[in-house]
């Protein structure tokens, strides 16, 4: 792994429709945004084909950006939406497989920990998170879709653990 200041941290917000990602350079005392975007997966078709699309596109991003660590949000779903957790589990599995094939460390944080780390409130709204990311990186507009801000928030959560 690189030294702390040159560490490339990739946050990923897993999804089967949209997977947000953001790559930051630790560069203490202020992180630098290197790249952010989303992988848009076809909304129709067999699940195996959709997961392969996620795998292929994520591998290209990993090869082009060479992160040192991947950070993903822990799996959580309200008991009334178990299908969401199962679908997210598939996307997370693809992410973990890509990480393993690229010899990357994977860190995972709860949504509450990520929100507290960035906003100070474990129940912050998507809009609050988007605004915080906009301000943190001096962007001209909020990251859209929100999945991009969520991915950058995950990367920043890990970055914040490195400062201690």
C-alpha positions as CSV (number, residue, x, y, z in Angstrom):
1,X,0.0,0.0,0.0
2,X,1.1,3.6,-0.7
3,X,2.2,6.0,2.0
4,X,-0.6,7.8,3.7
5,X,-0.4,11.0,1.6
6,X,-0.5,9.2,-1.7
7,X,-3.2,6.7,-0.8
8,X,-5.9,6.4,-3.4
9,X,-9.2,5.6,-1.8
10,X,-12.2,4.5,-3.8
11,X,-15.6,4.7,-2.3
12,X,-18.4,2.7,-3.9
13,X,-22.2,3.0,-3.4
14,X,-23.3,-0.4,-4.7
15,X,-26.5,-0.8,-6.7
16,X,-27.9,-3.0,-9.4
17,X,-29.3,0.0,-11.3
18,X,-26.7,2.6,-10.5
19,X,-23.4,2.1,-8.7
20,X,-21.7,5.3,-7.7
21,X,-18.0,5.6,-7.3
22,X,-15.5,8.2,-6.2
23,X,-11.7,8.2,-6.0
24,X,-9.9,10.5,-3.7
25,X,-6.2,11.1,-3.0
26,X,-5.5,11.2,0.8
27,X,-3.0,14.1,0.4
28,X,-3.2,15.3,4.0
29,X,-4.5,17.7,5.4
30,X,-7.1,18.0,2.6
31,X,-8.1,15.1,0.3
32,X,-8.2,15.7,-3.5
33,X,-11.0,14.5,-5.7
34,X,-9.5,12.5,-8.6
35,X,-12.6,11.0,-10.3
36,X,-16.2,10.4,-9.6
37,X,-19.1,9.0,-11.5
38,X,-21.5,6.1,-11.8
39,X,-21.9,2.9,-13.6
40,X,-25.4,2.6,-15.0
41,X,-26.6,-0.9,-15.3
42,X,-29.3,-1.9,-17.8
43,X,-32.6,-2.0,-16.0
44,X,-33.9,-5.0,-17.9
45,X,-32.4,-8.4,-18.7
46,X,-31.2,-11.3,-16.7
47,X,-29.5,-10.7,-13.4
48,X,-26.4,-12.6,-14.4
49,X,-25.9,-10.3,-17.4
50,X,-26.4,-7.2,-15.4
51,X,-23.9,-8.3,-12.7
52,X,-21.4,-9.1,-15.5
53,X,-21.8,-5.6,-16.8
54,X,-21.1,-4.2,-13.3
55,X,-18.1,-6.5,-13.0
56,X,-16.7,-5.5,-16.4
57,X,-17.2,-1.8,-16.0
58,X,-15.8,-1.7,-12.4
59,X,-12.7,-3.6,-13.5
60,X,-12.0,-1.0,-16.1
61,X,-12.3,1.8,-13.5
62,X,-10.0,-0.1,-11.2
63,X,-7.4,-0.7,-13.9
64,X,-7.5,2.9,-15.0
65,X,-7.3,4.4,-11.5
66,X,-5.3,1.9,-9.4
67,X,-6.9,2.6,-6.0
68,X,-5.2,1.2,-2.9
69,X,-8.4,0.5,-1.0
70,X,-12.1,0.2,-1.7
71,X,-14.7,1.4,0.8
72,X,-18.3,0.3,0.6
73,X,-21.3,0.9,2.8
74,X,-22.3,-2.1,4.9
75,X,-25.4,-3.9,3.8
76,X,-28.6,-2.8,5.5
77,X,-32.2,-3.1,4.6
78,X,-35.4,-2.5,6.5
79,X,-37.1,-5.8,7.4
80,X,-40.0,-4.8,5.2
81,X,-37.7,-4.6,2.1
82,X,-35.7,-7.9,2.1
83,X,-35.5,-8.0,-1.7
84,X,-33.5,-4.8,-1.6
85,X,-30.9,-6.4,0.7
86,X,-30.6,-9.4,-1.5
87,X,-30.1,-7.3,-4.7
88,X,-27.6,-5.1,-2.9
89,X,-25.8,-8.3,-1.7
90,X,-25.3,-9.3,-5.3
91,X,-23.8,-6.0,-6.2
92,X,-21.5,-6.1,-3.1
93,X,-20.4,-9.6,-4.1
94,X,-19.3,-8.3,-7.5
95,X,-17.4,-5.4,-5.8
96,X,-15.7,-7.8,-3.4
97,X,-14.7,-10.2,-6.2
98,X,-13.3,-7.3,-8.3
99,X,-11.3,-6.2,-5.2
100,X,-10.0,-9.6,-4.6
101,X,-9.0,-10.1,-8.3
102,X,-7.1,-6.8,-8.1
103,X,-5.5,-7.5,-4.7
104,X,-7.3,-4.6,-3.0
105,X,-8.1,-4.1,0.6
106,X,-11.9,-3.6,1.2
107,X,-13.2,-1.6,4.2
108,X,-16.9,-1.4,5.1
109,X,-18.8,1.1,7.3
110,X,-22.4,1.5,8.3
111,X,-24.5,4.2,6.7
112,X,-24.8,5.9,10.1
113,X,-21.0,5.9,10.6
114,X,-20.4,7.4,7.2
115,X,-23.0,10.1,7.8
116,X,-21.7,10.9,11.2
117,X,-18.1,11.1,9.9
118,X,-19.1,13.6,7.2
119,X,-22.1,15.6,8.6
120,X,-22.1,14.8,12.3
121,X,-25.6,13.3,12.0
122,X,-26.2,9.6,11.5
123,X,-29.6,10.4,10.0
124,X,-28.5,13.1,7.5
125,X,-30.6,13.3,4.3
126,X,-29.3,12.6,0.8
127,X,-29.4,16.3,0.1
128,X,-27.3,17.1,3.2
129,X,-24.7,14.5,2.1
130,X,-24.6,15.9,-1.5
131,X,-24.1,19.5,-0.2
132,X,-21.4,18.4,2.2
133,X,-19.5,16.7,-0.7
134,X,-20.0,19.8,-2.9
135,X,-18.5,22.0,-0.2
136,X,-15.7,19.6,0.8
137,X,-14.4,19.5,-2.7
138,X,-15.4,23.0,-3.8
139,X,-17.6,21.7,-6.6
140,X,-19.8,24.1,-8.6
141,X,-22.9,21.9,-8.1
142,X,-24.0,18.9,-6.0
143,X,-23.0,15.5,-7.2
144,X,-25.8,13.9,-9.1
145,X,-27.1,11.2,-8.9
146,X,-26.8,11.0,-5.1
147,X,-25.0,7.6,-5.5
148,X,-21.9,9.6,-6.5
149,X,-22.0,11.7,-3.3
150,X,-22.6,8.5,-1.2
151,X,-19.6,6.9,-2.7
152,X,-17.4,9.9,-2.0
153,X,-18.8,10.0,1.5
154,X,-17.7,6.4,2.0
155,X,-14.2,7.3,0.8
156,X,-14.0,10.3,3.1
157,X,-15.2,8.2,6.0
158,X,-12.1,6.0,5.6
159,X,-9.9,9.0,5.0
160,X,-11.1,10.5,8.3
161,X,-10.0,7.3,10.1
162,X,-6.5,7.8,8.8
163,X,-6.1,11.2,10.4
164,X,-5.8,9.7,13.9
